[in-house]
């Protein structure tokens, strides 16, 4: 197997090269080959005609087998060039030092021929034909390959390459048409080739190939640094051994049994920074080490090189230095030194320290004076224990047991322990209070706090910071600040500041204030001007006292005593006790519930002009705001004015008003609507035959007399209709006997003769012999003679027995006779 990158020994190569020196006799033999008459030949032709350079020609030819190589063409070109031409023996010495390369023909892969081309380019200087006399001692000359060769004129002309042994110019100044050739006794090797010949891979390759660095290899791969450490560099890597990594894992504890346990983005980032802390972005050999700080690839984190009795150790952010166990492991992109300890930057030490810390909840549980805080977190049952056991970071202001005791005392007799927070509303409040002590997203130590600072809490409101006399105070919504009694208790997921007071957000302040408030009924009882409202609630006996003493919230429009007195006057009642029938009490309940809005405490600022609000009674009240004053609209034409607004109660709000509100339902009962003429007739028993006649006529008269009007109707009594039927004979025993179309039409003419359209004429408006035009077409006459009479076309006048019965669409006068027009009389005769 041929190995282009592994020499038997680089020293062997150098030794063999020594045997390639020409003897003086050999040089003398060759002088004749380079006579001046041959100067017309170019460098390639010159070499081709020189036996001792046949290997050079063969090498050029072999390298040019690659498509991208044309060394022969180049060196046959115009130039000028300076070529250092190795002899055949020099090439033989090179081949002898390489495993699997017996001749130049063994450069049989594209990669190998590219290496050969690189070697040959290192022997060519372009752009100048430099004779030996033009060279100076120590001169560095750039080659076509890119690296420099160095001139040494000590005892002859020597050309230095990247090895430790120079090539001697055994035959200088061989002129060619396109330059000059200096024959040398050694193949020059640039650093690029030395690196390849030495077989040195990258730093990553070295780590992969070294069994004792397998954990470093795993760490590099997990941290995704293989690409970085395989790049050009140069780097110096202090490489911790497997034992060093195992020692680190033991320190980290049971959660880190292997590098696989670095599995979160944060942990992988930490591992990456630890590894970068082992990398110096320069090549530092053992001989280059010097005491002092040296920057690493982990920004702003330097290592200390420490002189320890003639040897060097490596200092990190910990108290334990690393010993260098092996040095100068060369790689193509730098050097590695093995060490017996993983170097730890400050970030790693902080991480290790955090592993020893307890969570905020664990700290609280282990602190006797925070036991009530723990009880509160549990009682709230809102996942706060789990949250504050999570990753954080959090800043927690932790009240002492005494602070919680003071809060309970402040809340009163109903709160003897945290167990008394037993309703959902109280538990929600407890959550509000507790989350007001928590700042999420940061661990704010006391040094991070500043005077006047405002910090948003998980609850949503801000807490303030006050710094005074060397102490930190926390400002809440109350008038008393909390003092930080014990600052900066560090936890794995944040920091705790123990405080001497429970912080209260505004919602808690409002709750405490509500505990001092009386309910709506209690407020009414204690208010002299609402005594009749209280009496009304009791008189209604409908559970309203109990309801308005309940949770609410309610909005109550509370009428004053005068407002109730005005209502009693309107109704003709002397007192509320006059509501003494079931019907009247039912009306009182409807009136009272019309003053109550359930489900909301609507303060005056919540009301808007034109707003309609549903009441417990079922109907709406309206809001009218004029000149800054709130008025309440009911079903009447008179609004109530709010004379005292926003009387806050524990279960709602009361607005005192100057009028009892009346819903339409109550108005309809207390003040029934005026019926129309048909409805009026239907309500009077003695007009039932008139109603039957309107229906029997089937002429739309019911609809007409239920319409707008106005009408004046002379309404015959039942006896009057009975007299008519009797006068008509045996064929008309009832109104149903008007059963033909002609008879129905006749009946309609009789009925319309009783109707005056377009006016509602009261009896007092009638005068003697007044003509009244009827809907039938003929006229009636009013006769005023010791009473009111209506004269038709017969000889008997009808007397008005019941005058002036008002209807919504006119007026009805009850008469004792059916009026008959001439048209009907003629038809009947």
Secondary structure, DSSP 8 states (H G I E B T S, - for coil): ---TT-BS-HHHHHHHHHTT---HHHHHHHHGGG-GGGTTS-HHHHHHT-GGGHHHHHHHHHHTTSTT--HHHHHTSS--EEEEEE-HHHHHHHHHTBTT-SSGGG--SHHHHHHHHHHHHTTEEES----GGG--TT-EEE-TTSSEEEEE-TTS-EEE-SSSS-EEEEEEEEEETTEEEEEESS----HHHHHHHHT---HHHHHHH-GGGHHHHHHHHHTT-HHHHTSS--EEEEEE-HHHHHHHHHHH-TT-SSGGG--SHHHHHHHHHHHHTTEESS---GGG--SEEEE-SSTT-EEEEEEETTEEEEE-SSS--EEEEEEEEEETTEEEEEESS----HHHHHHHHHHHS--HHHHHHT-GGGHHHHHHHHHHTSSHHHHTTSS--EEEEEE-HHHHHHHHHHH-TT-SSGGG--SHHHHHHHHHHHHTTEEES----GGG--TT-EEE-TTSSEEEEEEETTEEEEE-SSSS-EEEEEEEEEETTEEEEEESS----HHHHHHHHHHH---HHHHHHH-GGGHHHHHHHHHHTSSHHHHTTSS--EEEEEE-HHHHHHHHHHHT-SSGGG--SHHHHHHHHHHHHTTEEES----GGG--TT-EEE-TTSSEEEEEEETTEEEEE-SSSS-EEEEEEEEEETTEEEEEESS----HHHHHHHS-----HHHHHHH-GGGHHHHHHHHHHTSSHHHHHTSS--EEEEEE-HHHHHHHHHHH-TT-SSGGG--SHHHHHHHHHHHHTTEEES----GGG--TTEEEE-TTSSEEEEEESSSEEEE-SSSS-EEEEEEEEEETTEEEEEESS----HHHHHHH-
